[in-house]
Amino acid sequence: MSGQQSESCPAGVVSAGVDRIRRGSRSREQDLVAEEVPVALVYNGISHAVMMASPLDLEDFVLGFSLTEGIISRAGQIYGMELSHQQLGIEIEIELSSECFLKLKEKRRALTGRTGCGLCGRESLVQALPPAPLVSPAAMPPLAAIARAGELLQERQPLHRLSGAVHAAGAFDREGGLLAVREDVGRHNALDKLIGAQLSGTRPPADFMMVTSRASYEMVHKCAMLGVATLVAVSAPTSLAIDYARQSGMNLLGFARGGDGVIYHQADPAGPE
């Protein structure tokens, strides 16, 4: 089954012919499926990574990926970027500061074909598990705010409603007010896009971030790189995610559904309100 982009399709989805079965009856229909394309990140003329991603909010993705990979420490270290749509995918030429590019060349590694585990291309255990960045500990957001955030995040997922095949990540203030949402076929990509949006925009800093997936160690690491003190996931964390939350001084809450949840690590001993 192959998908086709058409003018009538919203960005991020393609039309595909499917055989739909309902109560034993089979009919030929057109369906909308999530678009997934290779995105090549090229820093100062050198290809660094090829990621499978949704072709939306790619400027945010470049900023977020560059920060969470330790390539930059602030948005101003990327001077510009140019997107080129090619037959096989999208190539993004990124103009990086000389200082950052020299550091990148020193630790450059092949990341082509990186998978959701986030470890492919790492050459050693030290590369695979870098030290957890420290954050300024903050109180766990009120449970009412987390419940409100979950409702808002569910409402702001247009690609998921159309395709049922993408993840979302949202940034929220302490009262559960929405600051930004990003979607992508990859849960890591969605979070990188959100981090990029926070890094580049004029929005206030996020008090917590919520993801529509499990929380891996890398999700905790990415939030810590931005200085976010609380990560909330609608599913479970992994053991390494809990370890990283402890090392970083982050709050980590899983199975956030409605007003329920499981606190896996809490930096603030007072507890959620």
N, C-alpha and C positions, 0 to 999 in steps of 0.2 A: 504494500500500500504506500503510495507516495502522495505528498501534499503539494498543493499549488497555491502560491500567493496570488491574490486577485485584488482589484480595486475595491471590491465590496467587503473584503476581509479586514477586520481591525488589525492594527499593527501587533505583531507578536503571535499571531495564529495563522494557519493556512487551512485551505479547504481540502478535504480528502473524501473520496468515495468509499463508503462502508456498506456492509450488509448488516442491518440492525435486526435483532431477533427480539420479538416481544410476544410472550405467551405462546411460543411455538410458531409464530408467523415470522417470515423473513422478508425484508424489503430493502431495496437498494436506495440509499440516501446519501446526501452530502453532510459531512460532519466537520466541525472545527477542531483542529488539533494544535497543540503548542508547537511553535517554530523553534527549532534548535539548530544553531549554526556554529561552525568553528570560528573563533575570534582570535586572531594572532596579534599579540602585543609586541611591538617593535620599538625598542628604546635606542634612540640616537643611531638608527640604522642597523641595529643588531636584534634579531628575533630572539625573544626571551621565553615566551610561553604561548601555547595555543590552548584555549579553553573552549569547552562546549557551553554555549550560553544562549539566552534569549536575546535577540538583536534590538534591545530597548535600553535606554539609559546607559549607553556604553561609556559616555564621558564620566558618569558617576562610577561606573565599574572600574575604569582605569585608575581613578583617584583612590578608591577604596582598596583595590588590589595592591596598588603601589605602596599604600600605607601599611596594610596588614602583612605584606611580604617584607617590610623593612627597607624598601627601596627609597622611600621618601619619609620625612617626618612632618611635613606640612605641605599644603596644597601649592604654595608658591614655588616649590622646587620643580614643578612641571610647568614649562613655559608655553606649551601648546600641544595640540594633538590633531591629527587629520585622519578621518575615516575613509577607507577605500573599499567599496563593495566589489568583490571579485567573484568569479564563477564558483569557486569552492568555498567561499566564506567572506569574512570581513577582516581586513588588515587595518590596524591602528598604528600610525606612526606617532611616536611620543617624543617630544623634545624635552629632555631631562637636563637638569643642571649638571655642570661638569663635575662638581664634588660628588653628587649622588651617582653619576655614571661611573666614576672611578671606583667607588665602593661596590657598585653592582658588578663591574667586571671582575673584581677580586673574588667575589663569592658566587659568580654566575654558575648556574647549573642547568642541565637540560630538564625542562618541565613539560615538554611536548607530550600530549597524551595523558596529562594528569587526570586522575579519576577522583571520585567523591571522597575517597579515603584521605586525600590531601597529602599523601606521602610519596607518591611516585616521583622519581627524579631525585629524591634526597639520597646523598651518597653515604651518610653516616647517621648514627643514632643522635648525635649532637644536632645535626641539621634537621632531623625529623622531629625532635622534641626540644626546641629552643626554650630558654628560661621564660617563665611566665612573667609578663610585664606587671608591675605593681600599679594598683589604682588607689585613689583616695577612698577609703571605706565610707559607705553611706548607708543610711537606714533602708531596710526593705520597704518598697512602696506599699501603701495600704492595699489590702486585698480588694477593696471596692474599686481602686484605681486599676488594678490588674484585670479585674473582671470587665471594667469599662473598655480597657485597651483591647481585650480579646474580641469584644463586640465590634469595635471600630475596625480592627484589623480584618475581621471576617467580611465586613461590608466593603472594604477598599481593595478587593482582589478581582478586578475585571477579567484578567487573563485566566485566572483559576475558574471563574464562573463559566467562561466560554469553553475551556478545554479540560478542566479537571486535572491538569498535569503540571502545575507550577507551584513553587513555594513562594512565600512572602516573608519579609522582615519589616518590622515597624519600629519607629522611634517615638517615645512618649515622654511627657513631663510627669512630675510626681503625682498629679491628679488623674493621670490616664489620658490626658489630652494628646491628640495625634499631632506629631511634628512632621513625619514623612513615612511613606511606604514604598517599597520596591519589590518587584516580582521577578522571578527567573526560574528556568527549568532546573537549575542547580541551587540547592539551599545555601551553599557557600557563596555563590555568585549573588544571590539576593541580598545577603548580608553585606558583601563587599559593596554592592551598589548603594545600599542604605548608608554605609559608612562614608562612601564618597559624597553622597548628597549632604550629609551632615558636615563633612569636611569643607565642602566648597560653598555652601549656602550661607544665608544670613539667619538661619534658624537658631533658636537657643539650644544649648547643649542638652542632650537627652539624659533623663534620669534613669530610664531603663529601656532595653530593647526586647522585643518579642519576636520569636521565630515560629513558623508553622511546621516545625520538624523536630526531630530529636536534637539534642545539644551534644555535639562532639567537642573534644578538647579544642579543636581549631575554632569553633564558634566562640568559645570562651576567650581564646587567645585574640581573636579579631576584635571583640568588644573591648578587651583590656588595652589593646593598642590605641584605641580612640579615647580611653579613659572612662568608659562607661562602667558603672559600678554594679549593675544588676542585669542579668540575662534571664529572661523568662521563655520557656519553651512549652509548646502545647503537647509535646511528647516527652519521652524520658531522656535523661543525660546518660553518657557513658561514664565508666569509672574514672577514666583519665580526665574527662571534663570536670568532674568533682574535684579531683586532685589539683587541676589548674585553677579552679575557682578558689580553693583554699590558699594556694600559693600567691595568687594575685590579690587576694582580699576582696573578692567579688561575692555578691549574693547570687545564688543559682536556684531557680525554682522550675520544676517540671510539672507536667500533666496539668497545666493551667487551663482549666475549662470551667467557665462560669465563675463562681466564687471559690472553686476548689483548687487544690494544688498540693505539691509535695516540695518542701524546702530541703534541698540537698546540701546547701551550705549557706550560712548566714553570717556575714561579717559584723552586723549590728546585733548585739545580744538582746536588745529590747524586744525584738519580734515585730512582725507586721501588725498594723492596726486593723 
